[in-house]
Amino acid sequence: MKYPFSISSPYLLSLLSISTTLPFTHAIPAPQIPGFTLTWSDTFSGAAGSPASPKNWQYETPLTNQNNEIQHYTSSPSNAHLSNTSTLQITPLHTSGTWTSARLSTHQTFHCPPNNQLHLQARIKLGNNPSTHQQGIWPAFWTLGSSFRNDGLWPQCAEWDIMEQVNGASINTGTIHWGNTSSPLAIASSGIPYERAQWHEYAVRISRVGEREEQSISWVLDGS
């Protein structure tokens, strides 16, 4: 299955990279991961205040909010724009009684072939407001199966939540969703404590090496 990945507010994003064990090169600099070759990345370089590269990203602006969310996703630079320090800044705003935010997905999809590995990683810094000011805020970095773009069916498309941070808590949770609309299924980690207002590298690594029972999906925080 091929996966685009998505990000939603609020946080700073400094680097997204895709690495695989396939022999493929890419000119954009990114952290070197032993045993992997870089296939895609974005360092968010560009004029401050400009939107994320339309070559790499699409702004998701659904007409109907999902998951009972009260904010509206926009493509406005006020909700998501490049900074002057090579980061993508995603900011929720409350204007005239309405919350707005941003949700971006990669145009490209990524697939882990048999007998290979795939590593998806982002360097993210969350906001530092106290948790009392972050109730209902749920920044995330995740993937959806590419079939979602065709039929919109969830969780049939499958979902891997790489980073989810709920209500300002200093805990990161990784989750897999699958099944069907009438009986969705999920497996979630118990959560890993961390300092939420600092830069961290969040990743998921897929291994399709060996027999099926030897294959795995692993969550990685700051390299471990």
BATOR-868499 format. One line per 8 residues: their letters; for each residue x, y, z of C-alpha. Coordinates in steps of 0.02 Angstrom, whole numbers. Last residue first. Example, Ala and Ser with C-alpha at 12.3 -4.5 7.8 and 13.67 -1.06 7.14 Angstrom:
BEGIN
SA = 684:-53:357 | 615:-225:390;
# end
This chain:
BEGIN
SGDLVWSI = 778:264:984 | 830:398:860 | 743:546:940 | 577:453:952 | 557:298:843 | 400:196:811 | 422:23:735 | 319:-69:603;
SQEEREGV = 375:-250:582 | 415:-400:473 | 474:-564:551 | 302:-645:549 | 290:-608:363 | 454:-693:322 | 610:-589:296 | 627:-402:270;
RSIRVAYE = 468:-300:254 | 525:-173:383 | 428:-12:412 | 505:125:517 | 405:264:597 | 483:428:648 | 474:577:763 | 627:687:787;
HWQAREYP = 610:808:932 | 634:996:955 | 582:1058:1127 | 415:1113:1200 | 351:934:1224 | 482:869:1344 | 450:682:1333 | 339:544:1404;
IGSSAIAL = 304:396:1286 | 125:337:1265 | 31:176:1305 | 48:128:1123 | -108:111:1019 | -185:-31:918 | -343:9:822 | -497:-68:744;
PSSTNGWH = -646:12:658 | -807:-90:654 | -942:-7:547 | -821:99:445 | -700:-43:409 | -542:-117:482 | -380:-22:511 | -301:106:629;
ITGTNISA = -121:98:693 | -71:211:839 | 83:298:910 | 62:410:1063 | 175:550:1123 | 159:611:1302 | 193:785:1373 | 7:829:1379;
GNVQEMID = -49:989:1294 | -226:928:1260 | -172:783:1150 | -7:754:1061 | -6:634:915 | 151:583:822 | 172:436:704 | -12:395:682;
WEACQPWL = -22:257:552 | -188:248:460 | -272:113:356 | -370:146:195 | -517:45:261 | -515:158:414 | -582:265:332 | -659:275:159;
GDNRFSSG = -627:436:64 | -645:346:-104 | -499:403:-211 | -390:505:-94 | -418:377:44 | -347:243:-71 | -176:323:-39 | -167:241:133;
LTWFAPWI = -157:373:268 | -2:431:360 | 25:533:518 | 100:686:602 | -19:761:730 | -66:916:830 | -220:892:940 | -287:1049:1025;
GQQHTSPN = -447:1019:1124 | -375:1087:1285 | -216:1181:1245 | -226:1333:1360 | -237:1229:1519 | -91:1127:1450 | 24:1276:1472 | 82:1361:1311;
NGLKIRAQ = 246:1294:1242 | 196:1254:1063 | 263:1097:980 | 431:1074:895 | 446:946:756 | 584:856:661 | 500:735:542 | 536:554:493;
LHLQNNPP = 472:415:382 | 587:262:365 | 553:124:238 | 635:-49:239 | 661:-177:102 | 632:-362:70 | 462:-328:-10 | 435:-149:-70;
CHFTQHTS = 396:-8:54 | 284:119:-31 | 278:308:-27 | 152:432:-98 | 195:601:-171 | 81:751:-156 | 123:763:28 | -17:815:144;
LRASTWTG = -48:978:236 | -177:1024:368 | -195:1202:426 | -294:1295:560 | -445:1406:580 | -555:1436:732 | -708:1547:712 | -782:1671:836;
STHLPTIQ = -727:1825:740 | -549:1759:728 | -468:1618:826 | -307:1560:745 | -216:1393:742 | -34:1410:686 | 76:1299:577 | 254:1362:555;
LTSTNSLH = 359:1275:423 | 542:1295:466 | 694:1357:372 | 739:1497:495 | 652:1645:411 | 485:1557:432 | 383:1466:300 | 194:1477:313;
ANSPSSTY = 41:1390:383 | -112:1471:463 | -79:1652:411 | -17:1584:244 | -200:1541:206 | -233:1368:135 | -372:1338:261 | -433:1202:378;
HQIENNQN = -587:1250:478 | -587:1223:665 | -727:1142:765 | -673:962:740 | -809:829:757 | -690:697:687 | -702:771:512 | -744:947:456;
TLPTEYQW = -849:960:299 | -792:1065:151 | -619:988:162 | -469:1106:144 | -313:997:136 | -165:1101:80 | -58:1006:-44 | 128:986:-25;
NKPSAPSG = 287:944:-119 | 278:1045:-280 | 162:1170:-197 | 310:1214:-84 | 246:1273:85 | 169:1445:85 | 269:1608:93 | 285:1709:253;
AAGSFTDS = 474:1703:258 | 547:1674:85 | 606:1498:54 | 687:1346:135 | 566:1218:205 | 697:1079:221 | 591:956:121 | 643:776:93;
WTLTFGPI = 626:627:-24 | 726:472:-72 | 869:471:54 | 965:307:59 | 959:196:213 | 1082:77:298 | 1142:207:423 | 1026:357:430;
QPAPIAHT = 1101:519:364 | 1008:674:420 | 945:779:273 | 1021:879:131 | 914:901:-27 | 1000:823:-180 | 912:655:-180 | 978:481:-217;
FPLTTSIS = 899:311:-248 | 965:135:-218 | 820:64:-115 | 848:40:72 | 727:181:104 | 729:357:173 | 592:487:177 | 631:654:255;
LLSLLYPS = 536:797:333 | 634:938:410 | 602:1093:514 | 420:1082:565 | 353:1205:691 | 191:1161:778 | 3:1182:792 | -69:1114:684;
SISFPYKM = -87:971:563 | 32:859:466 | 0:728:335 | 85:581:251 | 53:502:83 | 49:313:90 | 62:176:-39 | 0:0:0;
# end
